[in-house]
Amino acid sequence: MWEHCLKRLEAEIPKNEILLWIRPLEVSIESNHISLLASNDVVLDKIESLYFKSISAAIKEIFGQGYSSSIKIHKPYVPEITEQAQSTPKNNIPSNIDHRFVFDNFIEGRSNTIALAAALQTAQTPNPEFNPLLLYGSTGLGKTHLLHSIGNEILKNNPDEVVCYLHSEIYVNEMVKAIQQKSMELFKQKYRSVTTLLIDDIQFFARKERTQEEFFHTFNYLLEGQKRVIITCDRYPKEVNGLESRLKSRLGWGIVVPIDPPDYETRVVILKEKAKHLGFTLDDDVAFYIAKQLNSNIRELEGALSTLKANAFFTGKKIDLTYTKQILKELFKVNHQIVSVENIQKTTAQYYNVKLSELLGKSRKRSIVRPRQLAMYLAKDLTDKSYPEIGESFGGRDHTTVLHAYKKMDELLSENNDLNEDKQKIVNKLTE
């Protein structure tokens, strides 16, 4: 029901502000009282001064007039800091920072403006206002670029900082090795001695209970010591099935910011800038054409440019619109014909004019539930994914939810011509 309150608030509060300030609040319900728990004084003051009146009204409307609400600071549990850990040397930790990724070559658009601003603030402030910073979004949207940009900016301003970037899979592998070699204390000291920790793709921690336990304590340790923690995830962390609730809660202490796929105009700018980096100039009509054909993520755009450059180099041809259509014809054809769960989700959301985040979220509105169920049905019908795999792709839902959706759609499609027409139009879009 709290999700319904958030949807209700969108009628009067911009969605970006809800994502920045209200969604990260931890909600506790006891009897007829709802406590909103803020991670720090800044968030508390912001909510009290600007949003609490609207939140209270939404709670009464959704939960009922008998409910009251309040907001307060949520003080986290912090493990004891031992003298041994405090005195750990800091000079043997590789930063793993890729120097190619900096803020200067990150292309800003409407889909990533807030994420870029938050990353800059984190990198340029010794004690950032929002800590931790969590960036979430699909693959290939620039999350890793921002992580490395933060690391490069920090080291540029203060080379003595101990900055460490790593993929969550590396963290897991190192921990397994430490357990096998009975060197867990050294493992703990390593990551608790950094001044900035950059963790990529934290959804990989799902269902790895011992890893989550250790990271939970390291995370708390670093925050208590006012060290920066920046994390990425492929979806809103509370929707990752297999992450412990207390870790999900901790991830919302600072600020949680989405990165969406780039819009058409931004894709054009990205193509022209990436082409310049590859050593050639991309004409406007070529950039517009590619941007129209590829609308998923930045990596697809980079792949198209690399293919163009390689072919032009070996043939000596000029990269104009005619040549581009000829060389990338098969790529675009394959791209349009790929039927994946992700494509089904995007196409269904576009067809019904609903946001992808709503389709994957927890809204129980009929206008969202029906498209979601049809998307699940198509995912099972058009791909080789299992019910559990499809459920995981739809915000970490249980396989029984997908099974119910499939049976419900199968029943409705047998008696509803309009729904059948919708289904066929979506299938046509996926395979055209």
Secondary structure per residue as TSV (DSSP state, phi and psi in degrees):
chain	resnum	aa	ss	phi	psi
A	1	M	-	360.0	-26.0
A	2	W	H	-62.5	-35.2
A	3	E	H	-61.2	-35.9
A	4	H	H	-65.3	-36.3
A	5	C	H	-62.5	-42.6
A	6	L	H	-62.8	-40.8
A	7	K	H	-64.8	-39.8
A	8	R	H	-61.6	-38.0
A	9	L	H	-68.8	-23.1
A	10	E	T	-63.6	-18.1
A	11	A	T	-70.5	-22.2
A	12	E	T	-129.8	-10.4
A	13	I	S	-123.9	130.4
A	14	P	-	-54.9	142.1
A	15	K	H	-60.6	-35.8
A	16	N	H	-61.2	-37.7
A	17	E	H	-70.6	-34.9
A	18	I	I	-64.0	-43.9
A	19	L	I	-64.1	-37.5
A	20	L	I	-74.8	-42.3
A	21	W	I	-113.7	-38.6
A	22	I	I	-95.8	-45.1
A	23	R	T	-59.2	-37.6
A	24	P	T	-68.6	-11.0
A	25	L	S	-61.2	141.2
A	26	E	E	-88.5	134.9
A	27	V	E	-110.6	128.6
A	28	S	E	-124.4	126.7
A	29	I	E	-116.0	119.7
A	30	E	E	-131.0	122.2
A	31	S	T	55.6	-122.4
A	32	N	T	-107.2	26.1
A	33	H	E	-122.6	135.3
A	34	I	E	-114.3	119.9
A	35	S	E	-100.9	130.0
A	36	L	E	-102.8	123.8
A	37	L	E	-108.4	115.7
A	38	A	E	-91.2	152.5
A	39	S	S	-82.6	-21.4
A	40	N	S	-160.1	175.6
A	41	D	H	-64.5	-34.2
A	42	V	H	-61.9	-47.8
A	43	V	H	-64.5	-42.7
A	44	L	H	-57.6	-49.5
A	45	D	H	-62.2	-40.4
A	46	K	H	-64.5	-45.9
A	47	I	I	-64.6	-47.2
A	48	E	I	-61.3	-41.3
A	49	S	I	-80.7	-30.8
A	50	L	I	-115.8	-32.3
A	51	Y	I	-121.6	-14.7
A	52	F	H	-64.3	-36.2
A	53	K	H	-61.5	-44.5
A	54	S	H	-67.6	-39.2
A	55	I	H	-63.2	-44.5
A	56	S	H	-61.1	-41.5
A	57	A	H	-64.7	-40.7
A	58	A	H	-65.6	-38.9
A	59	I	H	-62.6	-44.4
A	60	K	H	-64.9	-37.0
A	61	E	H	-69.6	-41.2
A	62	I	H	-85.0	-45.7
A	63	F	H	-86.7	-28.5
A	64	G	-	123.8	154.9
A	65	Q	T	-63.8	-20.8
A	66	G	T	-76.2	-5.2
A	67	Y	-	-93.1	138.2
A	68	S	E	-113.5	168.3
A	69	S	E	-146.9	157.6
A	70	S	E	-153.4	163.1
A	71	I	E	-130.9	141.0
A	72	K	E	-152.7	170.3
A	73	I	E	-77.0	137.8
A	74	H	-	-102.0	110.8
A	75	K	-	-85.2	119.1
A	76	P	-	-75.7	154.5
A	77	Y	-	-73.9	133.7
A	78	V	-	-124.2	126.4
A	79	P	-	-67.0	156.5
A	80	E	-	-64.9	135.9
A	81	I	-	-93.2	115.0
A	82	T	-	-86.1	156.3
A	83	E	H	-61.0	-36.4
A	84	Q	H	-60.7	-44.1
A	85	A	H	-68.6	-36.8
A	86	Q	H	-63.6	-32.0
A	87	S	T	-95.2	9.9
A	88	T	-	-63.4	132.6
A	89	P	-	-66.2	150.5
A	90	K	-	-114.6	9.4
A	91	N	T	-101.6	9.4
A	92	N	T	-115.0	20.3
A	93	I	-	-108.1	117.5
A	94	P	-	-68.9	140.9
A	95	S	-	-78.3	-30.5
A	96	N	-	59.7	19.2
A	97	I	-	-79.2	132.7
A	98	D	-	-89.6	113.6
A	99	H	T	-72.8	-7.3
A	100	R	T	-73.8	-24.7
A	101	F	-	-98.8	106.8
A	102	V	-	-132.5	167.4
A	103	F	G	-62.9	-32.3
A	104	D	G	-63.6	-28.2
A	105	N	G	-108.4	16.8
A	106	F	-	-89.9	124.7
A	107	I	-	-90.7	120.5
A	108	E	-	-87.1	140.0
A	109	G	-	-147.8	-179.9
A	110	R	T	-61.4	-25.6
A	111	S	T	-78.0	-15.6
A	112	N	T	-134.4	12.0
A	113	T	H	-58.0	-48.0
A	114	I	H	-67.9	-40.7
A	115	A	H	-60.7	-42.7
A	116	L	H	-64.6	-44.2
A	117	A	H	-61.9	-42.6
A	118	A	H	-65.9	-39.7
A	119	A	H	-65.2	-42.4
A	120	L	H	-62.6	-43.9
A	121	Q	H	-62.5	-40.4
A	122	T	H	-65.1	-41.6
A	123	A	H	-73.5	-32.3
A	124	Q	H	-98.5	-2.3
A	125	T	-	-116.4	123.4
A	126	P	S	-56.3	-41.1
A	127	N	S	-121.5	81.3
A	128	P	-	-58.7	147.3
A	129	E	S	-63.2	-35.3
A	130	F	S	-113.1	114.8
A	131	N	-	-149.5	119.0
A	132	P	S	-80.9	166.7
A	133	L	E	-107.8	126.9
A	134	L	E	-122.2	123.8
A	135	L	E	-108.2	131.0
A	136	Y	E	-133.5	149.9
A	137	G	-	165.7	172.5
A	138	S	S	-67.8	172.9
A	139	T	T	-64.4	142.3
A	140	G	T	79.9	24.0
A	141	L	S	-108.1	-0.9
A	142	G	S	108.7	9.3
A	143	K	H	-63.9	-46.5
A	144	T	H	-66.2	-37.5
A	145	H	H	-56.1	-45.2
A	146	L	H	-66.8	-37.7
A	147	L	H	-58.7	-49.8
A	148	H	H	-66.8	-34.8
A	149	S	H	-61.9	-42.0
A	150	I	H	-60.7	-47.7
A	151	G	H	-60.6	-44.4
A	152	N	H	-64.8	-39.3
A	153	E	H	-66.1	-42.5
A	154	I	H	-62.9	-46.0
A	155	L	H	-69.1	-30.2
A	156	K	H	-66.0	-40.8
A	157	N	H	-81.3	-28.1
A	158	N	-	-149.0	89.7
A	159	P	T	-61.6	-16.3
A	160	D	T	-82.3	-9.0
A	161	E	S	-63.0	147.2
A	162	V	-	-102.2	94.6
A	163	V	E	-103.5	134.1
A	164	C	E	-135.9	121.4
A	165	Y	E	-106.3	137.6
A	166	L	E	-158.6	150.9
A	167	H	E	-75.9	145.8
A	168	S	H	-59.8	-27.9
A	169	E	H	-64.8	-36.9
A	170	I	H	-65.0	-41.5
A	171	Y	H	-58.7	-45.3
A	172	V	H	-62.5	-46.8
A	173	N	H	-62.8	-40.8
A	174	E	H	-64.8	-37.9
A	175	M	H	-67.9	-41.6
A	176	V	H	-59.9	-43.3
A	177	K	H	-63.3	-40.3
A	178	A	H	-63.9	-38.6
A	179	I	H	-65.1	-43.3
A	180	Q	H	-64.5	-37.1
A	181	Q	T	-93.7	5.4
A	182	K	T	54.1	45.4
A	183	S	-	-124.7	36.9
A	184	M	H	-62.4	-34.3
A	185	E	H	-62.7	-40.6
A	186	L	H	-66.1	-39.1
A	187	F	H	-60.8	-47.3
A	188	K	H	-60.4	-46.2
A	189	Q	H	-63.7	-36.1
A	190	K	H	-56.8	-53.5
A	191	Y	H	-84.5	-12.6
A	192	R	H	-90.6	-2.6
A	193	S	S	-101.2	1.0
A	194	V	-	-81.3	160.1
A	195	T	S	-100.4	-20.5
A	196	T	E	-141.4	124.8
A	197	L	E	-114.4	124.4
A	198	L	E	-115.4	110.1
A	199	I	E	-112.2	123.1
A	200	D	E	-99.8	137.2
A	201	D	-	59.2	61.4
A	202	I	G	-68.1	-13.6
A	203	Q	G	-61.0	-17.4
A	204	F	G	-67.4	-17.3
A	205	F	G	-73.6	-12.0
A	206	A	T	-54.1	132.4
A	207	R	T	68.3	7.8
A	208	K	-	-103.4	83.5
A	209	E	H	-62.7	-43.3
A	210	R	H	-69.2	-36.3
A	211	T	H	-62.6	-44.9
A	212	Q	H	-61.7	-39.5
A	213	E	H	-59.9	-48.3
A	214	E	H	-67.9	-43.7
A	215	F	H	-64.0	-36.2
A	216	F	H	-54.8	-46.9
A	217	H	H	-73.0	-38.4
A	218	T	H	-64.1	-42.3
A	219	F	H	-57.5	-50.4
A	220	N	H	-61.2	-42.0
A	221	Y	H	-59.6	-47.0
A	222	L	H	-66.3	-41.5
A	223	L	H	-65.9	-40.4
A	224	E	H	-62.4	-33.7
A	225	G	T	-84.8	10.4
A	226	Q	T	57.2	39.1
A	227	K	-	-95.4	150.0
A	228	R	E	-75.9	138.9
A	229	V	E	-131.0	121.6
A	230	I	E	-125.8	130.7
A	231	I	E	-133.6	147.7
A	232	T	E	-121.1	156.4
A	233	C	E	-149.7	154.9
A	234	D	S	-84.5	-2.6
A	235	R	S	-158.7	173.1
A	236	Y	-	-57.6	125.3
A	237	P	G	-56.7	-32.3
A	238	K	G	-67.9	-12.0
A	239	E	G	-99.3	5.0
A	240	V	-	-85.5	110.9
A	241	N	T	-70.4	129.5
A	242	G	T	103.5	-3.6
A	243	L	S	-92.6	134.5
A	244	E	-	-62.9	144.8
A	245	S	H	-60.2	-36.6
A	246	R	H	-69.4	-31.9
A	247	L	H	-72.1	-40.8
A	248	K	H	-57.1	-42.6
A	249	S	H	-62.3	-44.3
A	250	R	H	-63.2	-35.5
A	251	L	H	-65.1	-18.1
A	252	G	T	-95.5	8.4
A	253	W	S	-63.4	-37.1
A	254	G	S	-98.9	-101.1
A	255	I	E	-139.4	136.8
A	256	V	E	-116.9	118.8
A	257	V	E	-126.1	129.0
A	258	P	E	-84.1	152.0
A	259	I	-	-121.7	121.1
A	260	D	-	-99.0	165.3
A	261	P	-	-58.9	144.9
A	262	P	-	-66.4	143.6
A	263	D	-	-77.0	176.5
A	264	Y	H	-56.5	-49.0
A	265	E	H	-62.5	-41.3
A	266	T	H	-66.3	-37.1
A	267	R	H	-61.5	-38.1
A	268	V	H	-62.7	-46.3
A	269	V	H	-62.4	-43.4
A	270	I	H	-58.8	-45.8
A	271	L	H	-60.6	-44.4
A	272	K	H	-67.8	-40.1
A	273	E	H	-69.7	-42.1
A	274	K	H	-65.3	-37.4
A	275	A	H	-63.5	-43.1
A	276	K	H	-59.5	-40.8
A	277	H	H	-65.2	-32.5
A	278	L	H	-81.4	-5.5
A	279	G	T	99.2	17.2
A	280	F	-	-143.8	162.6
A	281	T	-	-100.0	133.0
A	282	L	-	-103.7	120.6
A	283	D	-	-63.1	152.4
A	284	D	H	-57.7	-45.1
A	285	D	H	-64.5	-31.8
A	286	V	H	-71.0	-44.1
A	287	A	H	-62.1	-42.8
A	288	F	H	-63.6	-39.4
A	289	Y	H	-66.3	-48.0
A	290	I	H	-63.8	-41.7
A	291	A	H	-61.7	-32.5
A	292	K	H	-74.0	-34.1
A	293	Q	H	-77.7	-33.4
A	294	L	-	-117.2	114.9
A	295	N	-	-128.2	18.4
A	296	S	S	-92.5	-64.9
A	297	N	-	-151.6	174.5
A	298	I	H	-69.9	-33.7
A	299	R	H	-62.9	-35.8
A	300	E	H	-63.4	-40.2
A	301	L	H	-64.0	-43.8
A	302	E	H	-62.4	-39.9
A	303	G	H	-62.7	-40.7
A	304	A	H	-64.4	-42.0
A	305	L	H	-65.7	-41.0
A	306	S	H	-63.1	-40.3
A	307	T	H	-63.6	-43.9
A	308	L	H	-61.0	-48.3
A	309	K	H	-62.0	-45.2
A	310	A	H	-61.7	-46.3
A	311	N	H	-65.8	-40.4
A	312	A	H	-65.2	-36.8
A	313	F	H	-63.0	-44.4
A	314	F	H	-79.3	-24.4
A	315	T	H	-102.1	-16.8
A	316	G	-	73.8	15.4
A	317	K	-	-84.6	154.2
A	318	K	-	-81.4	138.9
A	319	I	-	-84.1	87.4
A	320	D	-	-112.6	-175.8
A	321	L	H	-63.9	-42.4
A	322	T	H	-61.7	-45.3
A	323	Y	H	-66.4	-39.5
A	324	T	H	-61.3	-46.0
A	325	K	H	-60.9	-37.9
A	326	Q	H	-68.9	-47.5
A	327	I	H	-73.0	-38.2
A	328	L	S	-96.9	6.2
A	329	K	H	-55.8	-49.9
A	330	E	H	-67.5	-37.5
A	331	L	H	-60.5	-46.3
A	332	F	H	-67.7	-36.7
A	333	K	H	-63.1	-47.4
A	334	V	H	-63.4	-42.4
A	335	N	H	-60.1	-40.5
A	336	H	H	-73.2	-25.8
A	337	Q	H	-91.1	-14.2
A	338	I	-	-65.0	121.9
A	339	V	-	-109.2	101.1
A	340	S	-	-117.5	166.4
A	341	V	H	-59.8	-40.8
A	342	E	H	-62.9	-43.5
A	343	N	H	-64.8	-39.1
A	344	I	H	-61.6	-43.9
A	345	Q	H	-61.4	-47.6
A	346	K	H	-65.4	-44.3
A	347	T	H	-66.2	-41.3
A	348	T	H	-65.3	-42.5
A	349	A	H	-62.1	-43.3
A	350	Q	H	-65.4	-41.9
A	351	Y	H	-61.7	-42.3
A	352	Y	T	-91.5	3.6
A	353	N	T	56.9	45.2
A	354	V	-	-120.4	158.4
A	355	K	-	-75.5	143.2
A	356	L	H	-59.4	-38.3
A	357	S	H	-62.5	-32.9
A	358	E	H	-72.5	-39.9
A	359	L	H	-61.2	-36.8
A	360	L	H	-90.6	-10.2
A	361	G	S	-83.5	-155.6
A	362	K	-	-112.3	11.4
A	363	S	-	-59.8	137.4
A	364	R	-	-104.5	12.5
A	365	K	-	-63.6	140.2
A	366	R	H	-59.4	-35.3
A	367	S	H	-67.4	-15.5
A	368	I	H	-104.5	-39.3
A	369	V	H	-62.6	-44.6
A	370	R	H	-62.7	-50.0
A	371	P	H	-58.8	-38.1
A	372	R	H	-63.1	-44.9
A	373	Q	H	-65.8	-38.0
A	374	L	H	-66.5	-39.2
A	375	A	H	-63.0	-40.2
A	376	M	H	-64.3	-41.9
A	377	Y	H	-59.8	-48.0
A	378	L	H	-65.8	-35.8
A	379	A	H	-61.8	-39.1
A	380	K	H	-75.1	-34.1
A	381	D	H	-79.3	-33.1
A	382	L	H	-108.0	-6.8
A	383	T	S	-126.0	173.6
A	384	D	-	-98.3	16.4
A	385	K	-	-73.4	145.5
A	386	S	-	-81.4	168.3
A	387	Y	H	-57.9	-45.8
A	388	P	H	-62.3	-38.9
A	389	E	H	-66.0	-40.6
A	390	I	H	-65.7	-43.5
A	391	G	H	-58.3	-41.2
A	392	E	H	-62.6	-36.9
A	393	S	H	-72.1	-20.0
A	394	F	T	-102.1	57.1
A	395	G	T	74.2	25.9
A	396	G	S	74.2	33.1
A	397	R	-	-78.0	156.4
A	398	D	-	-72.0	151.6
A	399	H	H	-62.7	-25.8
A	400	T	H	-67.5	-29.5
A	401	T	H	-65.4	-42.0
A	402	V	H	-67.9	-41.4
A	403	L	H	-60.7	-43.4
A	404	H	H	-62.0	-43.3
A	405	A	H	-62.5	-41.0
A	406	Y	H	-63.0	-46.8
A	407	K	H	-64.7	-39.4
A	408	K	H	-64.9	-45.3
A	409	M	H	-66.0	-40.0
A	410	D	H	-58.6	-39.8
A	411	E	H	-68.9	-45.5
A	412	L	H	-68.4	-38.2
A	413	L	H	-65.3	-26.0
A	414	S	T	-75.7	-13.9
A	415	E	T	-130.6	-2.1
A	416	N	-	-123.7	105.6
A	417	N	H	-66.8	-37.9
A	418	D	H	-62.5	-42.9
A	419	L	H	-65.4	-37.9
A	420	N	H	-61.4	-39.5
A	421	E	H	-65.5	-42.2
A	422	D	H	-58.5	-46.5
A	423	K	H	-59.0	-45.8
A	424	Q	H	-65.6	-38.0
A	425	K	H	-65.4	-39.4
A	426	I	H	-66.3	-43.5
A	427	V	H	-61.1	-41.0
A	428	N	H	-61.1	-42.6
A	429	K	H	-64.1	-36.0
A	430	L	H	-72.1	-25.9
A	431	T	H	-115.0	2.6
A	432	E	-	-70.8	360.0
